[in-house]
């Protein structure tokens, strides 16, 4: 009987570690696929460039890698919403410029195109970060 105690303690410790790892994802499952964007596109200043694809094509590729919570269009731009962040895709020469910004800042910059998206200043706004639904 005494030998089963260490086994149970080890199993409990392993389960606790798995649960803590799952809970500490910091919204990564619904967050911007920043690492993938960094590996896929060319860094340029505060954003990234795709020299050959339209904003819609780049938005489709990003959305295909990780599904966005929302999509909006305006003034030749495409906007993707991911929890507490958003991706803005703008025409750049023959391609696209990709910018990732905080949802609140992006919403205020482009609110005229984001009809139907939640206002980050409303009391009911839940950004989708690690505290979502609490």
N, C-alpha and C positions, 0 to 999 in steps of 0.2 A: 504494500500500500504506500509506503513512504516513497518508493521510486516513481509513483505516478504523479506526486506533487510537483516535482521539477518539470515534468512533461507538460502538465496543465499550466504551470506558470509560463513556460516557454511559448505554448500555444496562445495564451492570453496576451503575452507581450507582442507576439507576431500579429495577432488580430488588431491590437491597439495601434501598432505601427502602420498597418495597412489602412485603417480608418483615418488616422491622422494625415497620412499622405493624400488620401482621396479628398479630405475636407480642406486641405491647404492648397488646392490647385489655383486659388486666387482668381477664379472665373475663367481659367484658361480654356475651358470647353466652349465658352461663348464669347471669348475675347478675340480681338483682332489677331490673325495669324502672323504676328510681327516677324517672328523668326523665318517663316516661309517667305514672306515678302522680301526680307533682307537677303535671303539666299537666291531668290528668283529674279529680282530687279536690280538695276544699277543705282547705287547710292549717289545722291546729288543734293548737296546742301542739307536742308532739313527734311528731305523726302527721297523719293526714288523715281527713276525714269524707266519707261518702256518705250524704246525708240520707234517701234513698228506697229503697236496696237492702239486701237481707239479706247477711250475711257470705258465704253460699254464692254468691249472685249476683255479688258483688264479686270473690270468689276465681275464679269462672269467667271474669270479664272480664280479670283480671290474667293468669291462666293462658292465656287466649286471645291475649293480646298477646305473652307470652313464657312458654313451657311450663316449669312448675315441675318440679323433680327429684323432689318428693314432696308428698303432701297428707295431712293428718290432721285429725280432728274431735274435739272434746271440749268439754263444758260450753257449748254454743251457739257455740263459736268454730271457726274454720277456720284451719289453719296450712299455709303453702306454703314449701317448702324450695328455696333457690337457692344452691348452692355454699356460700360462707362466711356467708350471710345467710339470714334467714327473714322471712316476712310473717305477722303475726298479725291476723286479722280478727275483731272482737268486735262483738256487738250494741250499738248506741248509739241510744237512743230508737226511732225508726222506721227507722233506717238502720244504718250500720256505721262502726266506727272501724278505721282501717288503721295498723298500726305496722310499721316495718322495724327489725330489730335483728340484731346479730351472732348467728350460728348458735349459738355456745357459750352465750351468755347466754340466748337464747330456749329452747334445749334444757333448760337447768337450770331455767328458770322453768316450763316446761310439759311436762317429760319424762313425766308420767303419761299424756299423750295421744299421745305420739310413739312408740308402739310400732313397732318395725321400722326406725326411723330410726337412723343410726349415732351412737354415743356420741362426742362430740367429744374426750373425754378418753382414748379408747382409742388404742393405738399404731398401729392400722391405719386410723384416720380420715384421710381426705383430703378437705378442705373444698371443693375445686372451684375454688380461686383460681388465680392465675397459676402456681403451682408444682405444680399437680395432675399426678400421674402421673410426677413426676421421681424 
